[in-house]
């Protein structure tokens, strides 16, 4: 019987194990699967904590419903009945700038009415589709900041792009790679010459396809709708854990080394035993993967060690609803660097999803740290709470102390796709040709969101099956 070992019990590892088992059954392949997780729980950064009637997300709070692979997985797990879509008002998102919260414009007229961008900034943005804007430099791994300045101008970079980058990656646009973070945007510029021109031509193409019956209109729009589960995102990982069972899953077992086997391709050493495997899938963070591969391929270890991670503190605060006079009808807000605030932004969690706070109370979730403020991870809980509450008072006028506080710290929260990330991935692929049956997967490589992790699991399970069927 062939054997596959998957290391890492986050969503990518869990989904890979489940998908691989289903594919092997369908193909009539006898395959023993072992999923090893060093912690006593599975889920990785996905963790939903219930306390005092509040539901706090330790890490991500949902996924966009515009990627069929994640929805297909939920359906196949029979978890789709528990899905919870965000409230319609969650489409309203804000940027804090110069002492005010500004709603992000949703169309052209609202953009020109908005006070978020000054008139000189708007005029600079209006130049985007014109020939006056320089083209992307050939053969250069452009930073998000360089792209923003070149196509949209300094003000749009500071007030639009930089907050978006901190909100998604907790990253610094001066170091992040456009091609690695947002490959579709880079592709649109190459294909259409600019972002506005791309939107116009794609909208025209979609309209034509709708008229010809080749496409179906979606109420979710191109960006999709943020979706979670009634009892939190951990519902997904717990359902997979339950279906895999102890015959596949082993928790509290840390892998310390991967090496070549004598009679089998690989030998996996854990803190308690040694296991043989035909295939090994490493669904662990890049730094952990590098440590496991040190004895097998020091070059890969060196490359993996070059992928940096941003720190993050997640601060959940609960309040009595009548103590907050500010309108919470929306998703929340992000804060550009340079506004004198300590937080990256705040999500109005109980406005985004129902069932997140007790009746008559609200739950706010603020983010602190990121690549631009790594030192904040060292602050005491008391100082973190003080700074967050001070910022909420300034931005939202909340003077009352919270009656519920939870602080979650992530020393290595989110991988940073900095300039050179694409070359690092290619170097890993080249080195991996010497290790057939060894796969690296997870959010360290080609996308950090839950949808990206599920897509990575689909790819990994397919690659494992292809490899085993050739043996």
N, C-alpha and C positions, 0 to 999 in steps of 0.2 A: 504494500500500500504506500502511495506517495504521501509526503507530509509537507505542509506549509506552516511556517511559524510567522505570526504577525506580532510585532513589538509596538506597544503603545495603544492604550485604550481610550484615546480621544475619539471624536466622531469619525475621523478618517479611518482609524484602525478598526473601530467597531463596524462601520459600514463595509469596509473591505472584507472583514471576516464573514459577515452575514451574506453579502453578495457572492463571495467566493463559494460558500457552502451551497447556495441556491444554484449557481452555475454548474458546480460539480455534480449535483443531483440530476440536473437536467441533462447533462452530458453522459450520465451513467458512469462517472469516474469515482473510483474509491479514493477518497482524499481525507486524510486526517489533518484537522486544522487546530492549531493552538494559538490563542491570543494571550500575550503576556503583558501585564500592567504592573508597574512598580508600586503604585499607590493602592490603598485598600478600597478605593472607589474608582469607577470608570467615568468617562465624560470629558476629561481634560479640563479646558477652560469653561466648559458648559456645566453650570451648576445653579440650580434654582433653590433658594432657601426661603422657607416659610417660618415666620416668627411674628407673634403678636398680631396676627391677622394680615400682615404684609407679605408680599411675594417679591423677593429681591433676586435679581440675576447677578451672579458672581462675575460673569463674563458677558458674552454676546446676549442680546435680548430678542433675536429673531432672524429671519431670512426673508428675502424678497421672493414673491411667488411667481417670478418670471422665468425661472429655470426649471424645466420639466423633470430633470433627474431627481431633484429633492422631493418634489411632489410625488413622483413615481415611487420613490423609496417609502414615503409615508403611506401611500396606498398599499404597497406590497406588504408592509408591516401591519396593515389594518389599523394604522394610527391616524388616518385622515379625518376620522370623525371627531378627533380631539383638537384639531387645528383651530386656531383663533386668529382672525384677521384684525389688524389694527383698526381703530376707529377712523372714520372719514376725516376728522379734523386733524389727524396726525400728518396729513399732507402739508399742513401749515408749519413751516420751519422758519427759524429766526436767526439773525446775526446780531450780536451786541457790538455796537460801534459808536464811539463818541458820546457815550452816556445814554444811549437809547437801544431798544430792541427793534430791529427792522425786519419785517416779514420778507422772506426771499420772494422776489417776483416770479410769477408763474407764466407770464406772457410778455409780449412786447410793450403794450400800453402800461401795464403795471410796473414794468421795469423803468420806463421813463418817468413815471410818477413817484417812484421810490426815492427816498432821501438817503439810502444806503450808499450809493455811489454819487459823487459830485458830478456836475455837468461836464467839466473837463474829462473826468473819468469815463462818463457815458460817451462822449465824443470819441475818446480813444478806443473804446469798445466798438463803436460804430465803424471804425476803420478795419475791423477784423476781416470782412470779406473782400477787401480791396487789394489791388496789386501793390499798395504801399507797404504791406506787411512782409517782412523777410520770410523766406521759405526755411524749412527745417534744414539745419546743416547736415550734409551727407556724412554718413558713417560715424556720427557722434551720438553717444548715449546721453541725450539731453536731460537735464534735471527738470522737475516739474516747475521750479521757479523760473528757469530760463525760458521754458515754453510759455508760461503765463506772461512774463514780461514781453516776450516777442510778439505774441498774438493778441494779448488782451490789455497789456499795460500794467504799471506798478500798482495802481489802486485796486484793480480787479484781482491782482495776485494777492494782495494783502487782505482784502475783505471777502473774497470769494474762494479762491483756490486754496490758500493756506489754511483757513478754517476747515475746509472739506478734507484736506490731507490729514489734519490733526484729528478730525472726527472719525475718519475711516482707519487710518494707520497709526494714529498718535505720532505722526512723523513730521520731519522737517522738509519742506519742499525744496530747500537749497541742496539737499543731498539725495532726495528720492528720484528714481529713474522713471521718466514718463513711459518708456517702452515696457518696463516691467510692471509698473503699477496700473497703467491704463493703456494697454496695447491697442484697444479699439480706437481711442482718440488719436493715437499716432497713425493708425491705419487710415482713419477718415481724412486726416490732413494730407497724407500722401495721395489718396485716391481722388479727393475732391478739391484739394487746394486750400481748404479752410473749414472751420467748424460750422459757420453759418451756412455756407454753400452746401455742406454735407447735409445739414438738417433740412434745407429747402428741397434738395434733390431726393433725399430719402422719403420725405413726406409726400412728394409728388409720386414717387414710385409706389409707396404704400397705397395711396389713393387709387392709382391705376390698378393695382392688384386687387383691391377691394371691389372695384367696378367690374373686374373680370372674374371675380369669384375665386381668385387664387390665394386670398388671405382672409382672415377672420378678424373683425374688430375686437379689441380687448378693452374691457372697462378698467383694467389695471394700468393701462398705459405702458410705455416702453420701460419705465423704471420699476414697475411692479408694485405690489402692496406688501408692506412689512407684515410678516406672519409669524406666529409662535404657537404655543399650546396653552390651553386653559390653565393648566397647573405649571406652566413654565417650560422653558426649552429643554430642561433635563428630562422631560417626558420622553423625548425621542431617544436619548441615550439609554434610559432605563428600559424602554420597550425592547431595544436591540439586546441589551444585557440579558433580559429575561428570556428572550428567544434563543440566544446562544447557549446559555446555561453553563454549568460548571464543567461539562464535558469539553467545552471549547475554551472558556475563559478562566484564567488564573490571575487573581489579583494579589498584591503584596509580593510580587516576584520580579525583582529587578534584573535586567539583562546587563551584564558587565562587559561581555566580549563576544564578537563574532569572528570566527576563523574558518578556514577551509577544513573539511573533514577528510578522513583517510578513505573511507568506503562510501561516503555520501558527500554531496557538494558542500554542505555547511554544517558546522557545529556551533550551537548557541550555548554560551555559558551564562548561567544565572547565579544569583547568590546562594542557591541551594542545590542546583543540579546541572547536568549537561544534556542537551537535546540535539538530535540529528534532524536535518531538514533538507528537502530537495529545493525548496524556495524559502527565502526570507524576505519579508516586507517590513521595512523600518518606517513606521508611522509616528515618529517621535520628532521633537524639535531638532533643528539643525545641530545645535551644540551637543545635545545628548547623542544624536546619531554619530557625530564625529568621534565622540569618546568611545563608543562601541566598536567603531571601525579602525581604531588606532593601530591595532596589531595586524589587521588585514590589509589596509591601504592607507599609509600615512599621508599620501598626497590628497586623498579624499577628505581625510580628517582636517588637513590644513585649509582646504577650500570651504568646508562646512563651518569652520571657525571664523570665517570672514563675513558670515551673515549676522549682522548685529540685531539686537532686540531692544525695543523700547520698554521702559518701565510704565506702570500705570497703577494708580490707586482709584478704586471705585467706591464712592461714598453715597450710601443710601440714607435718606432722611425722610422721616414721616412727620406730618403736621396735621393738626385739626384744620379742616377745610375753611372754617370761618375765621381762622387766624391769617389767611392769605387773601389779600384783596386783589392781587394781580390776576389777570385773566390767564387761565391755564388751558385755553382752548387751542391746542396745537401739539407739536412733537417735542419742542424744546428749542434750545439755541446753542450756537457755537460762538467762540470768542476769538477774534484775530489776535495774534501776538502783538504786544505793544499797547494794549488797552489797560494795562496795570492790574490785571486780574491774575489770580493764582490757579484758576480752574480752566480747563479746555472748553467746557460747556456743561450744560445740564439737560437731562432728558426728563420730561414730565411723564414718568412711567405710568401713573394711574390715569392719565389722559390718553395715552397711546393704546393701552390694553385694559379691558375691564378685569376685575378680579385681582387687581394688584394692591389694593389698600382696603381697609375696613370701611364700612359705610360712614360717611361724614369726615373722612380723612383722605389725605393725598400723599403720594410717594414721589419724591424727586430723587434723581440719581445723577450725581456730578462726577466728572472725570478730572483727575489731577495727575500731572507728570508728563509723560510722553518723551519723545526724543529731545525736545527743546528744554525740558525741565527735569532731567533725570535725578537731580538732587532731592526732589520732593518726596521720593520714596523713603527717605531716611527720617522724615518728620514724625513726631510722636502722634498718636491718635488724637490727643487733645489739641495739638497744633493744627492737624489736618481739619478737624471739625471746626475750629475757630476760623481758619482761613476760608473754608467753604461757606460757613454761615455769614461771614463778613461780606463775601462776594454776593451771596444771595440777597443780602440786605441792600447792597448798592444797586444791583441789577433789577431785582423784583420787589424791593421794599419789604422783605420779610424780616420783621423785627422779633417775632416770637421765637423762642428756642424750640428745636425739634423735640418731639416726645418719643422718637424712635431713631436710633442711629446704628448703622452697620458699616464698617470700613473693611474693604477687601483689597489686599495688596498683591500685585503681580510684579515680581522683580524682573521677569522676562516675559512681557505680556504679548507683544506683537512683533513678528519678524519684519525687518525693514528692508524693502527692496531698493537699496541704494544704487547709485551709478556703478555699473560693472556687474550687476546682478545677473544679467543675461549671459555674460561671458562666464561667470561662475557656474551657472547651470550647464552650459555647454561643456565646460571642463569636467563637471561631474558625470555627464553623459558619456564623454570620451573615456574617462577612467572606468566607468561602469561596464564598458564592453569587456573588460578583463574579468568580470564577476557575473557571469550569466546566472540568472535566477536570484539576484540580489536587487531589490527595488527600494527606492527612496520615495516616500510620499508624505503628504501632510500639507500644512499651510506655510511651510518655509520656502516654497518654490514658485508656485504659479497661481497664487490667490489666497487671501487670508480669510474670506468669509465662509459661512456654513455651506452655501451653495458650491463654493470652490472646493471645499473639503469633500463633499459628496461626489463632485465630478472627479476629484482625484481618486476616490475610492472605486468609482466605476472603472477608471482607466487601469488602476492597479489590479483589480480583480480580473479584468480582461487580459492583461499582460501575463498574469500568473497562469491563467488557463491556456493561453497560447504557448507559453513556455513548457508547461507540463505535457501538453498534447504532442509536442515535438519530441519529447524524450522517449 
